[in-house]
């Protein structure tokens, strides 16, 4: 005869470890959030005003001087665009003061420098905010560590064997999983659009001058127009294991090809220059160092135009202004 006392019903697992584990998890999470907020609120950048004025000066200089045979001429337009700031009582846009004697107004440089400093601080704070992404990670890790600690500290002395068996089952169920992903992307660009390139042809200069030779300059070209072109570059052959027959397929390669060079773009731009009253000449008598600072000339005509001066006795030379408005 069996008695009910001979069979012991297993006691339900205690929920205390799960509840107690929330305390340190929440505490660590709150501390992490406060720490990140402290980093964001105390973030700083250089307070040296000269540093930011120099940065603003570089943009003005790039807008005026352009770049030396660079490939990506869009940086010139970007620099000019940054100078379009509004400062009460002053004109700061480089597109309006390019022929002034003082083309780098201190008031504008200071104002643009302050904008750069504010942007740098906002950018730094923005990236520091991303540390909040780790908040769930800290909560999860702290909770799991606390749960494992509280679970090993038994609240019931009659359960060590059950705990051990359960931990063994859990350890068997937590086998590491290894996932391997491999992605291969092969892209071939066809000759659907032209793009600027360099080093295919030498740079080319073409001088020009007004009638009396007092205003002169050069058209400088260094960019070529390229496209991608496919060509046969060999064969790939295989031999069948069944009948021993050999089959081959053509191997195709892609290379950069230039279909227009600097001389072509200079000759095209010369037509615009002649519309301003200039004529093409064989040489110029002096130094040509004043770039016509319209970024659209490099951006659309793919050349750089420079003259010996902008101003005459009565201010801006009309022919120099015509070059600026050429496109």
Residue, then its C-alpha position, 0 to 999 in steps of 0.5 A: x500500500x502506497x502512501x501519498x507521502x511517498x511521492x513528493x511533488x516537485x516544488x515550483x521554481x522560484x521567481x526571485x532570481x528573475x525579479x532581483x535581476x531587474x534591479x541591477x539591470x535597471x540601475x546600470x541602464x540608467x547610469x549608462x544613459x546619464x553618462x551618455x547625456x553627460x558626454x553630449x552636454x559637455x562636448x566641445x570643439x576648438x575654441x580658437x577663433x583663428x582656427x575657424x577663420x582659417x577654415x573659412x578663408x580656405x573656402x573663399x580661397x578655393x572659390x577664388x583660386x580653384x583647384x590645380x588640375x583636380x578631377x572633381x571640380x564640384x568642390x569649387x562650387x561647394x566652396x562658393x556656395x558656403x560663402x553665401x551667408x547673410x551678415x548685416x551690413x556686409x556682403x559676403x557671397x564670393x560670387x559678388x565680391x570676387x573683383x573687390x580689392x579686399x576679397x576676404x572681409x574679416x567680418x564674413x570670415x568670422x561669421x562663417x567661422x562661427x557657423x563652422x564651429x557650431x556645425x562641428x559641435x552639432x556633428x560631434x554631439x550627434x555622433x555621441x548620441x549614437x552611444x544610446x544604441x548600446x543601452x539595450x545591450x547593457x541592460x541585457x548583459x547586466x540582467x543575464x549576469x545578475x540572473x546567473x548570479x542569483x540562480x546559483x545562490x540557492x534559496x532552497x537547500x533541498x534543490x541543489x541537485x535540481x539546479x545542477x541538472x537544469x543547468x546541465x540541460x541549459x548548457x546543452x541547449x545553449x550551443x553556439x551557432x555559427x552563421x557564415x554569409x558570403x555575398x559577391x557582387x560583380x558590376x560592369x559599367x557600360x559606356x552609357x555616360x561620359x565622365x571626367x578623367x585625367x592623364x590621358x592627354x597632356x594639359x593644353x593652354x590657349x592664350x587670348x587678349x583684347x584688341x590693345x593687349x591690356x587685358x589678356x589671359x589663358x584658357x587652361x584645359x586638363x580634363x578629358x571625357x572618358x567612357x568604359x569600353x569592353x574588349x576581348x582579352x582572352x579565352x576561358x577554356x574547359x575540357x569535358x570529363x565525359x567525352x574529352x571535348x574542349x570548349x572555350x568562351x571569350x573573356x571580356x575586360x573593361x578599360x577606361x577610354x578617352x574620346x575627347x581631350x583638353x584641347x577639345x574643351x579649350x577650343x569649345x570654350x574659346x568660342x565663348x571667350x570670343x563673344x566677349x570681344x577677345x581674340x585668340x593669340x599665340x602668346x601673352x606679355x605678362x603673368x596670368x594669375x587671376x582666375x575667373x572665379x565662376x565655378x560653372x566654367x569648370x563644372x560645365x566647360x571643363x576648363x579654367x580661365x584666368x586673366x592678368x587683372x579684373x579692374x581698370x581705372x573705373x572699376x571692374x573691366x566689362x570684358x572681365x565681367x563678361x568672362x565671369x558671366x560667360x555661362 
